[in-house]
Amino acid sequence: MMSHLIKLGADPLLGNTAGRTPVQLLALKCFPPKHIRAVEEKEPLFDLSSYINSPNLSDVVLVTSDDKRFHAHRLVLCAQSPVLKSMLDSDLWTESKNREIAMPMVSGRVLQVVLEYLYTGRCLFPPDDLNLGIELLVAADQLLLEPMKRKCEKTLSEKIDVEVAVPMYQTAYHYSASQLLACSSHYLLLNYKEIQDPGHEVLLQLLQNHSPDQR
């Protein structure tokens, strides 16, 4: 671990006047707070909420991993998600001709929020339900819904603590969630003494990922 600290410019022999360790100084150097940008909130340009899970004009049914069924509209899905458009508007996918479309990557509660975003532009979920927030971030990444993904990142970033810092970092790294990655990395480096195993393994991974050889 020390070799990675030195590569990244940390002096293992020095702290600073505030009593910070080399790892904590590295956190401030590599992930300063100014890099954690706020998500710009915009008023939705449309509101099709009355059509969410409505059979009215519905031409497709989405079936989730827990066998929940949601009425939807191909035009809305295709307009909002490049991934759904490729599935529903291409002869290369059998789904394009099916009335029912399997969505094995999402549960019913996740798809409910995703559909609300697709139909209204709003991404609303209880900020204390971190598991749901992570599932929504993953779904947004898979469906290429970048504004929704950034909203999830912002909400999750505000909830990072000792207990969730490690899974937050792992999720952010795996799904290229840059803002959540910066926040969780910053927190892990500043509070590494309080992080229990496997936190130290993640800390080593973090240092390896940000070493000059990996950039």
N, C-alpha and C positions, 0 to 999 in steps of 0.2 A: 504494500500500500504506500509506503514511504517513497518508493521510486516514482510512483505516479504523481504524488504530491509535488515532488521536485520538478518533474517534467512540466507540470502545469504552472510552475513559478512560485510555489509556496516555499517559504523558508522554514524548515522543521525546527529551527533553533529559536525562532522569534515569535512572540505574540505581539500585541500592540497595547497601547495605553488603556484600552477598554478591557484588557484581559482575554481577548479572543485567541483561540488556538489557530495553528496554521490551516486546519481544515475549515474552520469558520471564516477565516480571511479569504480562503479560496472560494467559499460560497458567495461572498460579497463581490469577489472579482469576476467570477464566471456567470453568476446569476443575480446581478443587481436588481433591486425592485423596479427600476425604470423599464426593465425588459418585460414586466408583467403587465401587459396592456389590457385596458378595460374593453369590454365588448360594446360596440356602439348599438344602442337601442333605437330601433326605428318603428314607427307606426306601421302596422300591416297595410298593404295596398289592397287587400281583398279580405273578405270574410265569407267562407262557404261552410261555416260551422253547422248550419242546418242540414247539410248533406253528409256529415260524418256518420258513418255506419247506417246510412239511410238507404232503404231499397228503392227510393224514388230515383229513377233514371240510372240506377246502378247497373253496370255491365260486367262486374267482376266481383268475386268473393275471395278475400284473403284469409288463409287458414294458418294459425300460429302453431308454435311447438306444443302448446297445451290444448290444442284442438278448439280454440276460440275462432269464431267466424265473424268477419267484418265485411259489410257491403262497402264497395268503393267504386270509383269512376276512373276508367283508364285515362281519360284526358287529363285529369288532375294529377294522377300518379306520374304520367309521362312528362308533364310540364315541369314537375318539381324535382324529379330524381333521374339522372342519367342512367343509373343502374336499372331502375324500374322501366324506363323507356326502352332500354335494350332488350329487356325480357318480354315486354308487352307489344312492342312495335317492330318485331323482327321475325322473319321466317326461320331463323336459325334456332329459335327457342320454341320448344313444344308449348310452353306456357302462353305464347302469344295467341294460341287458338283455344285455350281452355277457359271455361267459366270460373273454375276454382284454381287459385294459385297458392301453392304451399309456401309458407314463410317459416321454415324450420329454425331460422336464426334468431327469431324474436318470440317472446311470450305475449300473451294477450294484453297485459298491462303496459308493456313497452309499445306495442303497436298502437294502442289507444292514444298515447302521447305523440307518437310519430304521425299518425293520421291528423291529429289536431294541428301539428306543425304544417303538414302538407296542405291542409285546407284553410288555415288561418294565418300562417306565418308565426304563430306563437308557440313557444316551447315552455310549458309550465309543468313543474313537478315539485313535490315537497323537497325543499333543500336539505332536510335532515335524512332523507332516504337515499343514502349514498349508494347502495346496491342498485337501485333503480337508475340513479344518475350515471353510474358506470355502464349499465346495460344500454342506456340511451346513447351514450357517447359511442359505444361500439356499433350500435345500429346506425347512427348517423355517419360513422366512418364507412361502414359497408355499403350504405346507400348513397354515398357522396353528397351528403347534406351538410356542407361546410358551415353555414351560419348556425345551424342547430348544434353542430359539434362544438363550435366556439362557445356557445351559450352553456353547454354542459361543462366544458372546461372551466369557464369562469365560476360557475356555481360550485363545482367540486374543489377548485383551488382555494375557495374561501373556507372550506371545511377540513383542510389538512391538519392533522395533529399526530401525536406520537403513535397512536394505534393504527392509523390508516395511511401514514406516509409511504410505507413500503408498497402496499398494493396499488396506491395511486401512482407511484413512480413506475411500477411494472406495467400498469395499464397504459400510461402515457407513452412509455417507450415502445410498447408493442404496437400501438395504434397511431404513432406519429402525432400525438397531441402536444404540439410544441409549447403552448402556454402552460398546460398542466405539468408538462415535463420540467419546465423552468421552475415553477413554483415548488413542486415536490423535491426537485434536486436541491434547491435553495434551502428548503426546510430540513432535508436529510443531513446536509453538510453542517448547518448551524446547530442541529440538535442531535448529532450522531451519538453522543454519549448516552442519550436516553433511549435510543432505538435498540430493541432486543433482537437476537437472532431470529430469522435470517437477515436482519437489517444490515449487519456488517458485511455480509456477502453482497448485498445490493449496493452498499457504499463502495466496495471495491469495483463492482461492475460499473458504477457511475464514473469513478475515476478513470477506469480503462476506456470507457466510451468517449471521454472528453480529453484523453491524452493526445498530444500532437500527432502521434502515429495513426490515430483513428479519424482525424478531421479531414 
